[in-house]
Amino acid sequence: MKKRVPIPRWLKNKYVVTPVAFFVWMLFFNDVDLFFIYSSHRELKDMKEQVDYFKTENEKTREALHDLTTNEQTLEKFAREQYYMKRPNEDLYVIKFEE
C-alpha cells in the first residue's frame, strides 16, 4: 500500500487558502507587484534628489547672473576667463592641458 503525504489541516480550509493565495498573487504575480513598488519608490527618491540639486544649481546661477549684471569687475573677470578677451596693449596666453 502506498503511503500518502499528509496534508496539513489548515490547507484544507478554503477560508485560509483563499486569502493566502490572494496575497501571494498580489505580492509577486500582479502587474503592480512588490518589486515594482520598491523600484518605483527608489526612482521617485532619486528624482526628488535631482530636483533638490537643480534647485540649488538654479539659485547659484541666479546669484551669478545678478552679480554679472550689477558688478563691472565681475563682468570683466567673466569675459576674460570665458571668452579670452583682453585689454589693448596686452598679450594673452592660453594654456590647455590634456586630460
Backbone as a chain_set.jsonl record, in Angstrom:
{"seq": "MKKRVPIPRWLKNKYVVTPVAFFVWMLFFNDVDLFFIYSSHRELKDMKEQVDYFKTENEKTREALHDLTTNEQTLEKFAREQYYMKRPNEDLYVIKFEE", "coords": {"N": [[0.809, -1.163, 0.0], [0.472, 2.239, -0.808], [1.939, 5.038, 0.739], [0.446, 8.017, 1.696], [1.156, 11.506, 1.434], [0.821, 13.442, 4.227], [-1.536, 16.038, 4.42], [-1.528, 19.262, 5.711], [-3.893, 20.446, 8.096], [-4.816, 23.084, 7.971], [-4.484, 23.708, 5.313], [-6.587, 22.547, 4.087], [-8.703, 24.104, 4.642], [-10.757, 26.378, 3.117], [-11.113, 29.041, 3.705], [-8.769, 29.931, 4.703], [-6.887, 29.341, 2.753], [-7.712, 30.843, 0.528], [-7.309, 33.738, 1.154], [-4.512, 33.641, 1.552], [-3.574, 32.769, -0.945], [-4.476, 34.941, -2.448], [-2.924, 37.1, -1.383], [-0.342, 36.211, -2.023], [-0.537, 36.228, -4.796], [-0.968, 39.01, -5.239], [1.405, 40.11, -4.24], [3.507, 39.006, -5.777], [2.805, 38.176, -8.441], [1.133, 39.984, -9.764], [0.587, 42.891, -11.919], [1.389, 45.26, -10.673], [3.42, 44.582, -8.627], [5.28, 43.717, -5.627], [8.004, 44.175, -6.146], [7.94, 46.019, -8.248], [6.777, 48.193, -6.953], [8.746, 48.777, -5.059], [10.936, 49.47, -6.761], [9.835, 51.683, -8.05], [9.506, 53.408, -5.906], [12.19, 53.833, -5.196], [13.1, 55.071, -7.544], [11.548, 57.399, -7.491], [12.621, 58.606, -5.214], [15.248, 59.126, -6.121], [14.644, 60.972, -8.137], [13.574, 63.079, -6.64], [15.858, 63.862, -5.262], [17.339, 64.8, -7.439], [15.745, 66.98, -8.172], [16.109, 68.642, -5.948], [18.866, 69.111, -6.209], [18.96, 70.494, -8.692], [17.48, 72.741, -8.024], [19.179, 74.033, -6.191], [21.352, 74.508, -7.894], [20.132, 76.204, -9.736], [19.597, 78.413, -8.124], [22.224, 79.214, -7.519], [23.051, 79.954, -10.096], [21.306, 82.071, -10.615], [22.214, 83.912, -8.696], [24.819, 84.32, -9.68], [24.221, 85.484, -12.166], [22.936, 87.814, -11.349], [25.061, 89.03, -10.044], [26.803, 89.384, -12.219], [25.385, 91.22, -13.766], [25.296, 93.478, -12.185], [27.825, 94.121, -11.183], [30.758, 95.528, -12.309], [33.43, 94.651, -12.23], [33.219, 91.898, -11.88], [31.942, 91.205, -14.249], [33.961, 91.856, -16.092], [35.94, 90.025, -15.284], [34.612, 87.603, -15.844], [34.332, 87.823, -18.659], [37.012, 87.819, -19.431], [37.873, 85.282, -18.529], [36.112, 83.384, -19.705], [35.734, 84.081, -22.414], [38.181, 84.857, -23.31], [38.93, 87.565, -23.604], [40.784, 90.623, -23.939], [42.658, 93.461, -22.767], [43.58, 96.53, -24.484], [46.926, 96.622, -25.798], [47.889, 94.37, -24.472], [49.028, 91.105, -23.901], [47.82, 87.825, -24.42], [47.93, 84.611, -23.186], [46.988, 81.329, -23.644], [46.794, 78.375, -21.98], [46.279, 75.051, -22.369], [45.556, 71.994, -20.89], [45.923, 68.549, -21.536], [43.782, 65.9, -20.69]], "CA": [[0.0, 0.0, 0.0], [1.233, 3.468, -0.898], [1.718, 6.0, 1.812], [0.11, 9.345, 1.221], [1.765, 12.612, 2.177], [-0.254, 14.083, 4.999], [-1.794, 17.445, 4.12], [-1.885, 19.966, 6.946], [-5.317, 20.705, 8.215], [-5.127, 24.447, 7.573], [-4.532, 23.771, 3.85], [-7.885, 22.042, 3.654], [-9.697, 25.135, 4.937], [-10.796, 27.325, 1.994], [-11.082, 30.395, 4.225], [-7.357, 30.252, 4.932], [-6.163, 29.216, 1.483], [-8.083, 31.931, -0.386], [-6.545, 34.975, 1.415], [-3.079, 33.399, 1.345], [-3.357, 32.775, -2.394], [-4.683, 36.317, -2.896], [-1.761, 37.908, -1.017], [0.789, 35.754, -2.836], [-0.764, 36.749, -6.158], [-0.787, 40.463, -5.25], [2.793, 40.466, -3.945], [4.516, 38.518, -6.709], [2.393, 37.896, -9.817], [0.315, 41.06, -10.311], [1.357, 43.892, -12.664], [1.956, 46.169, -9.688], [3.843, 43.701, -7.543], [6.126, 44.288, -4.591], [9.263, 44.622, -6.748], [7.63, 47.238, -8.998], [6.549, 49.263, -5.976], [10.053, 49.129, -4.495], [11.739, 50.181, -7.766], [9.201, 52.988, -8.263], [9.832, 54.23, -4.74], [13.599, 54.203, -5.321], [13.194, 56.019, -8.651], [10.974, 58.648, -7.004], [13.604, 59.184, -4.299], [16.317, 59.673, -6.949], [14.138, 62.166, -8.821], [13.469, 64.154, -5.649], [17.225, 64.338, -5.041], [17.699, 65.59, -8.616], [15.021, 68.251, -8.089], [16.812, 69.46, -4.956], [20.148, 69.518, -6.798], [18.74, 71.51, -9.713], [17.042, 73.965, -7.36], [20.359, 74.724, -5.667], [22.127, 74.999, -9.039], [19.389, 77.33, -10.284], [19.821, 79.541, -7.228], [23.604, 79.668, -7.743], [23.093, 80.618, -11.395], [20.631, 83.366, -10.458], [23.129, 84.8, -7.977], [25.905, 84.675, -10.588], [23.667, 86.403, -13.154], [22.728, 89.104, -10.671], [26.396, 89.589, -9.819], [27.342, 89.812, -13.512], [24.677, 92.391, -14.289], [25.433, 94.632, -11.299], [29.208, 94.401, -10.808], [31.617, 95.675, -13.5], [34.64, 93.83, -12.092], [32.828, 90.507, -12.106], [31.687, 91.082, -15.68], [35.262, 91.825, -16.766], [36.569, 88.741, -14.951], [33.905, 86.576, -16.6], [34.688, 87.966, -20.079], [38.411, 87.406, -19.606], [38.049, 83.847, -18.313], [35.301, 82.547, -20.582], [35.831, 84.444, -23.826], [39.58, 85.22, -23.563], [39.035, 88.96, -24.014], [41.961, 91.269, -23.368], [42.727, 94.912, -22.858], [44.547, 96.961, -25.515], [48.35, 96.544, -25.429], [48.043, 93.283, -23.517], [49.156, 89.807, -24.54], [47.04, 86.794, -23.75], [48.414, 83.258, -23.445], [46.044, 80.311, -23.19], [47.453, 77.079, -21.796], [45.293, 73.995, -22.195], [46.138, 70.717, -20.502], [45.184, 67.375, -21.96], [43.488, 65.012, -19.554]], "C": [[0.873, 1.255, 0.0], [0.889, 4.387, 0.265], [1.431, 7.365, 1.197], [0.82, 10.387, 2.093], [0.658, 13.315, 2.938], [-0.346, 15.58, 4.67], [-2.183, 18.133, 5.422], [-3.352, 20.379, 6.941], [-5.688, 22.109, 7.735], [-5.15, 24.612, 6.053], [-5.862, 23.256, 3.304], [-8.994, 23.075, 3.864], [-9.664, 26.204, 3.848], [-10.746, 28.771, 2.463], [-9.666, 30.842, 4.585], [-6.601, 30.269, 3.612], [-6.453, 30.401, 0.564], [-7.337, 33.235, -0.075], [-5.043, 34.799, 1.202], [-2.765, 33.427, -0.149], [-3.508, 34.189, -2.95], [-3.455, 37.181, -2.602], [-0.517, 37.499, -1.794], [0.663, 36.29, -4.252], [-0.477, 38.253, -6.215], [0.667, 40.862, -5.023], [3.77, 40.081, -5.047], [4.072, 38.436, -8.169], [1.58, 39.002, -10.479], [1.2, 42.037, -11.09], [2.048, 44.876, -11.727], [2.358, 45.338, -8.474], [4.795, 44.432, -6.603], [7.422, 44.838, -5.175], [9.063, 45.908, -7.545], [7.446, 48.417, -8.05], [7.88, 49.717, -5.39], [10.893, 49.912, -5.503], [11.149, 51.558, -8.058], [9.518, 53.933, -7.109], [11.277, 54.709, -4.814], [13.79, 55.247, -6.431], [12.635, 57.393, -8.24], [11.949, 59.362, -6.066], [14.754, 59.813, -5.082], [15.869, 60.952, -7.651], [13.99, 63.341, -7.862], [14.845, 64.726, -5.331], [17.693, 65.19, -6.218], [17.007, 66.946, -8.589], [15.707, 69.179, -7.098], [18.135, 69.975, -5.512], [19.947, 70.641, -7.812], [18.204, 72.813, -9.12], [18.239, 74.743, -6.824], [21.218, 75.276, -6.81], [21.446, 76.209, -9.672], [19.611, 78.578, -9.426], [21.236, 80.095, -7.392], [23.712, 80.438, -9.055], [22.411, 81.977, -11.335], [21.527, 84.368, -9.746], [24.275, 85.245, -8.883], [25.429, 85.671, -11.646], [23.456, 87.785, -12.55], [24.074, 89.794, -10.445], [27.004, 90.095, -11.125], [26.672, 91.087, -14.017], [24.864, 93.624, -13.416], [26.871, 95.015, -11.018], [30.087, 94.398, -12.059], [32.848, 94.766, -13.415], [34.333, 92.354, -12.34], [32.559, 90.26, -13.584], [32.994, 91.008, -16.458], [35.979, 90.503, -16.503], [35.933, 87.604, -15.75], [34.298, 86.626, -18.08], [36.121, 87.506, -20.328], [38.572, 85.886, -19.486], [37.315, 83.004, -19.352], [35.541, 82.824, -22.064], [37.22, 84.936, -24.224], [39.708, 86.637, -24.11], [40.224, 89.595, -23.312], [41.844, 92.771, -23.53], [43.669, 95.288, -24.004], [45.975, 96.941, -24.951], [48.605, 95.461, -24.369], [48.124, 91.979, -24.3], [48.413, 88.767, -23.704], [47.586, 85.434, -24.157], [47.434, 82.261, -22.834], [46.776, 78.99, -23.139], [46.353, 76.041, -21.524], [46.022, 72.695, -21.894], [45.284, 69.583, -21.02], [44.975, 66.471, -20.759], [43.698, 63.57, -19.954]], "O": [[1.876, 1.329, 0.709], [-0.256, 4.497, 0.701], [2.121, 7.795, 0.273], [1.051, 10.191, 3.286], [-0.335, 13.737, 2.347], [0.663, 16.285, 4.649], [-3.053, 17.657, 6.15], [-3.948, 20.624, 5.892], [-6.757, 22.303, 7.157], [-5.767, 25.55, 5.548], [-6.203, 23.526, 2.152], [-10.092, 22.933, 3.325], [-8.644, 26.871, 3.675], [-10.369, 29.649, 1.687], [-9.42, 32.036, 4.75], [-5.758, 31.139, 3.393], [-5.551, 30.909, -0.101], [-6.76, 33.806, -1.0], [-4.375, 35.714, 0.722], [-1.787, 34.048, -0.565], [-2.746, 34.591, -3.83], [-2.994, 37.915, -3.476], [0.278, 38.355, -2.183], [1.642, 36.752, -4.839], [0.187, 38.719, -7.141], [1.115, 41.869, -5.572], [4.774, 40.768, -5.236], [4.902, 38.613, -9.06], [1.362, 38.938, -11.689], [2.422, 42.018, -10.943], [3.184, 45.277, -11.98], [1.71, 45.39, -7.428], [5.072, 45.619, -6.776], [7.893, 45.884, -4.728], [9.92, 46.791, -7.521], [7.918, 49.52, -8.329], [8.113, 50.917, -5.241], [11.502, 50.917, -5.139], [11.897, 52.507, -8.292], [9.769, 55.12, -7.32], [11.557, 55.872, -4.523], [14.557, 56.196, -6.268], [13.196, 58.426, -8.606], [12.084, 60.584, -6.122], [15.195, 60.914, -4.75], [16.637, 61.91, -7.746], [14.254, 64.483, -8.24], [14.988, 65.935, -5.151], [18.373, 66.197, -6.018], [17.614, 67.956, -8.944], [15.872, 70.368, -7.37], [18.488, 71.137, -5.311], [20.68, 71.63, -7.797], [18.458, 73.885, -9.67], [18.312, 75.962, -6.978], [21.751, 76.381, -6.709], [22.123, 77.144, -10.1], [19.792, 79.674, -9.957], [21.427, 81.311, -7.403], [24.39, 81.463, -9.118], [22.889, 82.936, -11.94], [21.597, 85.533, -10.137], [24.663, 86.413, -8.861], [26.157, 86.604, -11.987], [23.766, 88.8, -13.174], [24.199, 91.003, -10.637], [27.658, 91.138, -11.131], [27.323, 91.935, -14.627], [24.605, 94.734, -13.882], [27.121, 96.16, -10.64], [30.156, 93.401, -12.778], [33.259, 94.18, -14.417], [35.133, 91.65, -12.956], [32.916, 89.205, -14.109], [33.129, 90.198, -17.375], [36.564, 89.927, -17.42], [36.638, 86.74, -16.271], [34.568, 85.588, -18.685], [36.398, 86.867, -21.343], [39.319, 85.276, -20.25], [37.856, 82.005, -19.827], [35.551, 81.898, -22.875], [37.418, 85.383, -25.354], [40.524, 86.879, -24.999], [40.623, 89.165, -22.23], [41.045, 93.278, -24.318], [44.467, 94.462, -24.446], [46.19, 97.212, -23.77], [49.442, 95.634, -23.483], [47.372, 91.774, -25.253], [48.383, 88.823, -22.475], [47.692, 85.138, -25.347], [47.099, 82.346, -21.653], [47.319, 78.536, -24.146], [45.599, 76.16, -20.558], [46.991, 72.344, -22.567], [44.057, 69.644, -20.954], [45.863, 66.298, -19.925], [43.503, 62.668, -19.138]]}, "num_chains": 1, "name": "protein.A"}
